[in-house]
Amino acid sequence: MKKINIKILSFLFLAVFTVTAFGQEEEKAEETEKAEEGKKKDNSGTNPVNFTYDFRLINEMQQFKNDGGSQNKSYMELRAPMGRDLANVTGSEAGTLVDLGSRWAVRLRGYYNTVTINDNVANTSTTYSGIGDFDARILYVAKANSKFAIAPGLEAFFNTASNDAVGAGQNILAPVVFFGFFNLLGKYSIFAPGYQHRFNLDGKTVNQSVLDIYYVKMLSKGKNWLIVNPQPIYDWENEVGYMMVDVEWGFMIVPQSGIAGYVRPGFGIGKDAPLSYNFEFAIKFVWR
């Protein structure tokens, strides 16, 4: 199978970005006001297009397939609306900075990884620890109302690992686009499928398509939530496909202050899935 041409992918991504950015329709005033009011009440950090400040401390344990070893990933994540901090400092309630913060947001991740590799022939194990790769993503809300939203963006993984065993060993780019449907599959729910293509700069070794199927249901008047997140992945370089599935149970710890936590077990489907299972837990702080 021929590898996807990176230039074509980039052109398609830019085309989608341009069309959605300049093809927005004017929304009714009452519909926009209703959507904004709903965002202000949400401190869960589960809405992908509701840009708030969000700081998370996360730990994820992964078990490799065929008793190949395991990995523990401890990382910090920061999400922030661009320009909102300047608007808050200046006391602006409207204008360019506020508009920038409602449309653009950045997400940053820094990792510390511990990887254990098993040699089942020699019956030995080797463990590596160190700083992992740095990950940054920018999202732009091209269109949003109380029923639908579209947000294209770009994610980059930087080769900053202290050794190759705890990182990818290369720089990776990943254009992404999310489509959000609000209350389509039940009241207080969000269905937000996304598509991402990952490739490294020379177009080799990393060439993957990821369909991110995200569904969240708010429960107990927003005090709890359930997320189901299957991700079918196709690796064009190795011509294999598999699926990763995560299920998250979230809970507000201090709702008024935006302090919450969650547990997120997951598992791999398919003989080529790299993980048998994984388990993630976190605490997060959400504010405006």
Secondary structure by P-SEA (a helix, b strand, c coil): cccccaaaaaaaaaaaaaaaaaacccccaaaaaaaaaaaaacccccccccccbbbbbbbbbbbbcccccbbbbbbbbbbbccaaaaaaaacccccaaaaaaaccbbbbbbbbbbbbbbcccccbbbbbbcccbbbbbbbbcccccccbbbbbbbbbbccccccccccccbbbbbbbbbbbbcccccccbbbbbbbbbbbccccccbbbbbbbbbbbbbccccccbbbbbbbbbbbccccccbbbbbbbbbbbccccccccccccccccccccccccbbbbbbbbbbcc
